[in-house]
Amino acid sequence: MSDELAFMCRALELAAKGKGFTSPNPMVGAVIIKKGKIIGEGYHHKAGDKHAEIVALESCVQNPRGGTLYLNLEPCCHAGKTPPCVEAIINAGITRVVAAMEDPNPLVKGRGFELLRRRGIEVEKGLCQQEAEELNEKFIFFIKNRRPFVMIKAALSLDGKIATPTGKSRWLSSPEARRYVHQLRQEYDAIMVGINTVLRDNPRLTARLPGAEKKEILRVVLDGKLRIPLQCSLLKEKRGGEVVIFTTPAAPAERVKQLRSLGIRVVIAREKEGRVNLNYALKQLAEKSIISLLIEGGAEVFASALKEKVINKVLFIYAPKIIGGRDSIPLFGGEGKKELASAYKLSKVRSFRLGPDVAIEGYLKWCP
């Protein structure tokens, strides 16, 4: 591995340390080199904190003047909660910047590079671009499409069932799989379920990793008629994050008032075929800077997301169990494709073990 590649890999490694905490900002890592040695490095820890470039400059063990800066994303050139990084880079005397990719944000999008070049700083981009794009796939998708990056996650039996005919599903997956899911939850801004999942499983929808930094996640329920029980774990658990319920005009006005009096955010959404319009809900979440959404159930919500073509990525965790029976609950509700030729297809598929379970992950082919 060349030194340049090693330095960029280090920047990517540092950037990944902010996973789950930088939203709505991207994950960024920075490494400063002088005379072939690392003299400073850092990463963006969480939204509102110093950017990676500033952390790296402040960590330098010697004057960075004349040094090279490696980072996985173009430095910002606009003021937000923190000053523009390009000014700090210029003032520090950095003479060369190597970035993996251009920032797709219209406020930046090549302007950071241009400002650096105008001040005589050499700029190169493209080293490890694919890895950089994969790391910030949620941020990139949100910036380009103005809606959250959506992943659906489901635990199911080998015969494709997510629950028995009586709705029993706890615990279908193994402890190892459940730990992985809690880790996954920390990487998303919001978790969504349908009301049937709330009634059947009584979930808390929190990220519970022992020893891990706590993160509040927006917990979203689609409940067209506000059937959610006031004593359910989701409403009683105050440590997990805000709860928002999307309902329809069919919801009883008194029920809306009652939930709001408890501090629950209730949104009267547009409806589609008698249900909450999923695209409307996603648009509302985007306006709140929710850049990523993990949908965890149930079958009808999955079916709606598939039909509306809003799914970017899937994670199916297969337990070595067979439930059987035509009345057991399948992974997807609704109507299926009548011809195999028109079946939805996945790309970039990978599989891995989670204890006794097998996980399959992939991207829907309509997605970039």
LINDAQUI-V47987 format. One record per run of one state. SS is the DSSP state (helix for helix, strand for strand, loop for the rest). FROM is the first residue (numbers start at 0). TO is the last residue. Records with the same first field share a line. If there is no record, write none. Layout:
# LINDAQUI-V47987
SS=FROM-TO, FROM-TO
This chain:
# LINDAQUI-V47987
loop=0-1, 18-27, 34-35, 43-50, 58-66, 71-83, 92-94, 99-109, 118-120, 125-127, 135-135, 145-147, 156-159, 163-173, 185-188, 201-216, 222-231, 236-241, 247-251, 261-263, 268-269, 272-273, 276-276, 287-290, 297-297, 307-311, 318-327, 330-338, 342-344, 354-355, 364-367
helix=2-17, 51-57, 84-91, 110-117, 128-134, 136-144, 174-184, 194-200, 232-235, 252-260, 277-286, 298-306, 339-341
strand=28-33, 36-42, 67-70, 95-98, 121-124, 148-155, 160-162, 189-193, 217-221, 242-246, 264-267, 270-271, 274-275, 291-296, 312-317, 328-329, 345-353, 356-363
